[in-house]
Amino acid sequence: MGTINININGSFVSKFGIKASTESFSAQANGHADAVARAIEYLSAEVLPRATALDHDLHDQGAQPSEGFAPARIIR
């Protein structure tokens, strides 16, 4: 069975004030789609809000990624 591993480190850790971590989502118990859904839920509920807030804070301070901020993503 498959496993999805998400590693959180670098500026995500130092700027979020959280410790480095690896979150794992296994397909063993409830299947592959469930593992993907749980990984997406973790990213959307835990990581994305913090990343968005951090980007806004950094933008207010005049800092931004080397290529600028990505446009809104539309998933089809």
N, C-alpha and C positions, 0 to 999 in steps of 0.2 A: 504494500500500500504506500501511497505517496505522503509526503510531508511538505508543507510550506513553511519556510523559516523567514522571519523578518527581523533583520538586525538593526537596532537603533544605536547610533553612536555619532561621534563627531560633533558638529555644531548643533545637531538636534538635541544632544545631551547637554552641552554646556549652556545653550541658550534657553532650553526648556526647564532646566533645573531638575532633570530626572537622571537616573543612573542608566548607564549603557545596559541594554538588554537584548535578548533574542526571544521572540515570541514564536512558538511553533503550533501549527495547526495540522493535525493528523487526519488522514482519511480512514484510519483503521476502524473507528467506531461507527461513524455515520456516512461514510463515503466521501468521494472526491468533491462533489458539489458542495457538501456541507463544509468541508475544510476551506474551500474557496470563499464561501459566504462568511464564515467566521473571520477569515483574514481580512476581507473587505470591511466587515463590521468593525473590527479592531482599528484598521487604518482610518476609516471615516469617522468613527466616534472618538478615538483617542489621539491619533497623530495629526490628521488633517486640520482640526480646529486649532491646535497649538501651532502648526506650521503657518496657517493663515494669519493668526494673530502676530506671530513673530515677523512674518514678511511685512505686515502693516507697520509694526514698530520700527523695523529697520528702514523701511521706505521713509517714514517720518524723520529719521535721523540722516537721511541722504544716502543710505546704502542700498544697493540692489545687486542681484546676481550679475555676473560678467556679461551676459547676453540679454539682460533685462528680464522682466517677468514674462512668463508664458501667457499667451492669450487663453481665454476660457476654453476648456476642452469639451467638445461635443462628441458623445459616444453614440454610435449608430448601431 
